[in-house]
């Protein structure tokens, strides 16, 4: 048996137990894997810290490699993307049509706004940012 960390299209995370990776793929193709919270059948397999090979760390480091990678991702996004908050869709449209200077932006949008962006041919992607523990140095 293998345990996979799963996430539905509505960002609910849960575990699934399977005989192997092929069993997961077969069940997913048949729509048999459902989110236990919302019953959504669009489910992704998330990277699991248990499937990562161990990384050599210094004796002083007590951080988990996955936590460290998450911290670095958050730090990179915060330093390199303008936070436009709830104006994400509006700013993306302005950049797309040349009304604003091209730049990397981050923010939030509604499903309706995301639909509009897709219809306009604007590429974007969503990254669920983890909440780090209060003692983290990110």
Residue pairs with C-beta under 8 A, 6 or more apart in sequence:
1 17
1 18
1 19
2 17
2 18
2 19
2 20
2 21
3 15
3 16
3 17
3 48
3 50
4 15
4 16
4 18
4 24
4 45
4 46
4 48
5 13
5 14
5 15
5 45
5 46
5 47
5 48
6 13
6 14
6 15
6 16
6 33
6 35
6 43
6 44
6 45
6 46
7 13
7 14
7 43
7 44
7 46
7 128
8 14
8 35
8 37
8 38
8 40
8 42
8 43
8 44
9 40
9 42
9 43
10 35
10 37
10 38
10 40
11 128
12 35
12 36
12 37
12 38
12 40
13 46
14 35
14 36
14 37
16 24
16 33
16 43
18 24
18 27
24 33
24 45
27 33
28 43
31 41
33 41
33 43
34 40
34 41
34 43
35 41
35 43
47 66
49 64
49 65
49 66
52 65
52 66
54 65
55 65
57 63
57 65
63 71
67 132
67 136
70 130
70 132
70 138
71 132
71 136
71 137
71 138
73 127
73 129
74 129
74 130
74 132
74 138
75 138
77 106
77 127
77 129
80 104
81 104
81 105
81 106
82 91
82 103
82 104
82 105
82 106
83 105
83 106
83 107
84 90
84 91
84 105
84 106
84 107
85 107
85 108
86 107
86 108
86 109
87 107
88 105
88 106
88 107
88 108
88 109
88 113
89 109
89 110
89 113
89 114
89 116
89 117
91 100
91 105
91 107
92 105
92 117
92 122
92 124
93 99
93 116
93 117
93 120
93 122
94 100
95 101
95 102
95 103
95 105
96 120
96 121
96 122
109 117
114 124
117 124
132 138
